[in-house]
Amino acid sequence: MSSFFSYVFAVVVRDLQLAWRRKADVLGTLFFFIIVVSLFPLGIGAEKDLLRAIAPGILWVASLLATMLSLNRLFAADYADGTLEQLALAPHPLTFTVLGKIIALWISTGLPLVILAPLLGLQFDLPGEALWTMTLALLIGAPILAALGAIGAGLTLGLRGGGVLLALLILPLYIPVLIFGAGAVEAVIQGLSPSGHLSLLTAGLILSLAFAPWASAVALRIALD
Amino acid sequence: MNWLKYSAPQTFYPLAGKLVPLFAWPALILAVIGLYIGFFVAPTDATQGEAYRIIFIHVPAAWMSMVIYLAMAGWAALGLIMNTRLSFMMAQALAPTGAMFTFVALWTGAFWGRPTWGTWWVWDARLTSELILLFLYVGYISLTAAIEDTRRADRAGALLAIVGSINVPIIYFSVKWWNTLHQGASISLTKAPSMAKTMLLAMLIMTFAFWAYAVAVSLLRLRCIVREREQQAQWLNETKE
């Protein structure tokens, strides 16, 4: 058990170090998120009531897209230089490696989104309580996005036109996260309790962390075959 | 009878050739009967008038779109477990037909919605999940088409089909819940409780017709896939048909 934790921890640290050395990738994803969110008021108009109504959906859709963009680098670099093959041959199950990579992706991309989202929510005139719920829902939802995305990243590894393909595969699977995540914020805006949405989101988190790393490892083995 | 004998493309290819007309003809005949009953025998609906008659195509197509996805995922799982090439080919042969039925269900639904609800599209739970089902089909087809190595394409597609089939109920319930939260039951898709027997009969006949069509066309597509993949195999040149 302790070897499991130390191994996953080692993978997380390694991936975070790599991400830290290529800051432009991470920052690019963040600015993509900010720009996409900022485009909507410009396109729709700056009426405060309207903005408040669409804010949860827009912030969530932008998070889905930003996560999706970051998925390309989850395995690609390791695949290109052969590291992934060595990891697959390692005595530790590939599932653990994938789990570590998912956690690292969540820390490097998901957490910054979680921190930025309330700031952007302010631009949309979201009330304080809704901002907190938004942050909490994203905190629970972002690891789900990373975990489900890892399956798609494994399936499309090394394919030409992989980016568009990844969107086709993964975005439909993200729909429940979008519904419950945005639903929680919307419930708060309407004066209802968000706990139902958040509970379902947490259930999704547990399920996806249990099964997605394994499915992603199967996809990687298929790709490396 | 040894069923495993037919798990090889070599033995299944001629069998599929024999099966295609066995399903294609019933499909045609049943469709003619079903459409005749649906359009000429079944009574006009009291509330919806003649427009309701599109359900004789719409409902069977919607059913088939879901059944085919499950069948596809089933073949994909069988392929991954038993490592049989033919199962993967079967899954790939089913996908375009399933996507077609999904599209038909959506399209005819829009045609039905226009005169009945006064709108082409509503974000109803069933409509939305049917649309997402179409996305899942498109994802599967484009993934298998994008990978050149057939072995990898088979297995990657199979994994995606299985992941998708696990997600189908989750998506359905989330969309349903989202829908009830958003707009309440302003429009209900549920049919009138008592449906005339002839209407039900026509719908069932059309379902069997579509099912037979799906089997026939998938087997035909399977034969094409076998031909494409086994070009170099000697048995293919020795097969007479």
Interface residues (C-beta under 8 A of the other chain):
Chain A: I151 L155 T156 L159 R160 G161 G162 L165 L168 L169 L171 P172 L173 I175 P176 I179 F180 G183 E186 A187 L200 G204 A215 V218 A219 I222 A223 D225
Chain B: I132 F135 L136 V138 G139 S142 L143 A146 I147 R151 R152 R155 A156 L159 L160 V163 G164 N167 I170 I171 S174 V175 W177 W178 L181
